[in-house]
Amino acid sequence: MDRKPGREAFTNKEWKLIRRLNTPAKVQRWLTATPYNWERQGGTMRSFREVVKRNEAHCLEAAVSAAVILEQHGYPPLLLDLESWDLLDHVIFVFRQNGLWGSIGRSRDIGLHGRKPVFRNLRQLVWSYFDPYIDMTGRIKGYGLTSLDDLGNYDWRFSARNMHKIEDHLRAIPHQKLRSSDRRYEYWHERYQGYKKRFPDRSPSYYGNRNQWMLQLCSCDLVWFRGSFRVIPRNTRSRNQDTIRQSPLANSSLSRSPTYAQSPMR
């Protein structure tokens, strides 16, 4: 059953944004440029309407916003929860084009943004996140797929309240296990530790699968500037922007513990 709301349900600002962001790549570019929601005043789970009003989003808020936008362009509202050993999950919007899976994501870590639709199944898509997920504490151990339509009449598009029911729903859905080798994990964990010792304020982008990242479709790079990622066209990037920078709080215990105590998401 088609449950998507009509034009009359949206404000003029929301509808203009929806009409402009008519492809997954455009939605990814918008979310990448949107300031990250660090939840400094406590955990939040905002709807698309609140994200547009406040102009900031964390990973789950971004995934829900992508679902609202692309639902209007024929994509089902599918979310994929990446389950981690350290309980800091990452949630992405997933879609299919020509039978292949892709994703849209927003994160403090550049490697956890979206993927091009090049994966034959969800397991392959999840594996594309495995290496970039490894930081001081993170390691993917499973994944679960759900549709926001499964929430029934729950207002996940426009609610002015925190939508913690979505978080509860994601925890409750079945998850497929992802078994990985300790040797692979230890290699990337050691490399990450070494990188952060040398560059504590940067986000690594040394992964071999970067050609699969949705960011490539944006013809841009990311630079951390005054509290958020900024999209920088490659033909205007200066030499000192060759390595993508991130806030000194990113990937630290300070950002991972109190900030995410109520909303354990990457």
N, C-alpha and C positions, 0 to 999 in steps of 0.2 A: 504494500500500500504506500502511496506517495504521501508522506507526511510533511513535506517541506512547506514553510509558510510562503504566502504570496507577497508581492511588492508592498502591499499596504501595511505589513507587519514591521517594516523597516523604516528608520528615519531617512531623510534625504541624504545625509552624510554616509550612513551605512550602505544605502543602495548604490550610491555613486562609487563607493569603494568596491562593492561586489561586482558591479558591471566592469570596472577597470581591471580587477584581478580575476581574469577569466581562464587562467591556466595554472597548473601547479607551480610552474617556474615563477610566475609573477607573484603568487602567494608567498612562495619561499623568499623572494627578494624583499617583499614588504615586511615579513616577519623578521628577517635577518637585520633589517634596518631599524626595526622597532626596539626601543630600549628594553633591556632585560628587567624583569620584575624580581628584585632581590628579597622581597617580603620582609623588609626591615622592621615593619610595624606588626609583624605576626603573619602566620600563614594565610594565604588567599587561594581561592579557586574561582576566578571570575569568568563570566560569560563573554561571548563575543561583543555584546553591547558595552559591557564595562571595559573591555580591552580597548575598544575604539575610543571610548570617553577618556580613559586614563593614559592611553598611548604607552603601555608597557605590558609585557607578558612573560611568564615562565613557560616551561616546556609543555605542561598540560593545558594551560590557558591558550597557548599558541596552537596546539593540536585541535582543540575544540573550535577555535576561531577559523582554522583552515577548513574544518568540517562544515561549518555554517556557510562559509563563502562558496566552497566548491560544490556543496549540495545544490546550490542554485544553478550550477553548470553541469549537472547530471552525475556527479560522483556520490556514491553512498558514504555516509558518515562513519567511516571505519577508523578505529584507533588501535594501535599496537603498543602494548606495555612491555618494555624491556626490563626484566627483573634482575636485580644485582645482588651480589653477596652482601654489600654494605647497606642494603635497604634503601639506597638512593636510586629509585627506578627512573627510567626515562620513557616518556610517552610521545609517540609520533603519530601523525595522520598518515594513513597508507592508501594507495590508489593503484588501479591497474590501467595500463594503456597497451593496446595490441597484445593483450594476454600476459604482459610483464608487470611486475610489481615495482613501485617506486614509493617515495615517502617525502613528507614535509616535516621539518623539525626545528626547534629553537632551543638553544642551550647556552650555558656559560662556556662550553667547550666547542671549538669550531668543528671538530670531527664528528659531532653528534647532530649536526643539522641534516637537511634532507638528502635523499638519494634519487638519482635519475631512474626512470622506469626501465631497468635492464635485467631484473632478476626473475628467474623462472618460478620461484616459489618464495614464501615468506622466510623459510629457513635460510636461504641464500641472502636475503635482505638483512636478516638479523646478523649473520656472520660478517657482513660489511661494517657493522658497528662494533664488533668484538674488540679489535685492536685499539681503536680510538677511545673505547670506553675505559681502558685500563689506565688508572691514575694511581694515587697513593692507596686507595681502598676499593676501587670499583672493579667488578668482573661480572659479565653477564652470565646468568645461570639458567635463564628461561625466558619465555615470551608467551604472551596471550593476546588474542585478537578478539575484538568486540565491536558491535555497532551501537552507536548512541541511540538508535531507534529502540534498542532493547530496554531502555529506561522508560518506555511507555509514554505517558503524558507529562513526564517531568520536564520542566522548562530549562533545557540546557543551552538555549540560544540567547535568551534575553534577560534572565534573572538578575536582579540587583543584589541578591544575596550570594554568599559563598556557597558554591555547589559541591559540598563535600560528599554528596551522594555519588558523584562520578568517581572520586577516589576510592570510596568503599566498594563500588562496583568493579573497578579495575583490580582490586585486591582479591575479590571473590571469584573472578572468572578463572576457568582452568588455564594452566600454563604448561606449555611443552618444555621439557628439559632440554638444555643445550649443554652437552658434555664437551669439555675442552681439555686439552693437555696442559699439565702444569708447566711443562717446558716452554710452551708458547707463551703462557701467561707470564712466567718469570722473565723471559726475554724482554717483553714489552714493558713490564713493570720496572725492570732495572734500567731500561733505556729512558723511561719517563722520569725516574728519580734523578738520573744523571742530567737530563735536560733541564729539570726544574732547579737543580743546584746552580747551573750556569745561567739560566734565564728565568728567574722566579716570577717575572711579570709577563711572561709570554705563554701562548697556547700552542702546543706543538702541531705542526702540519706536515710531518715527515712520512706519512703513511702512503703505502704504495697504491692504494685504491682511490686516490683523490680524483682520478678521472671519472669515478662513479658518483661523485658528490654533486648534488643539485646546484651548488654554488657555481659550478662551471657553466651552467646555463645562464647565469646572471651576468657573465662577462665582467666580473668584479672580484675584488679581494676584500677582506675584512680587516679593519684597524680598530683597536679599542681606543675610544676618545671620549673623555668626560663622562664616563659611566655607562657607555653602551658601544656596541659594534657599529661602525660606520661603513657603508658600502663605498668602495673606492674603485672607479673604473681603472682597468689595468693600464690603459694608455696615458693615465695621469699620475700613476703611482711613482713616487720618488724612490731613490735607492734605499733610504733609511726606513722604508715601509715594507721591505721585502719579506720580513718576518712578521706575521700577524701578532699583535700585542693584545694583552688582556689585563684586566684589573689585577693589582697585587693580591686582592682578596680571593680571586678565583683559584679553585682547587686547594685552598688552605683549610685547616680545621676551623678557622673562624667563620668561613662562609658555609661550611658544610654542616656544622653542628647546630648552633642556635637558629640560624636562618631557616633551616629545613626541618626543624623539630616537628612542626605541625604539618608541613607539606613535603614529604620526603621524595622530592623529584629532582632530576638533574636539569 
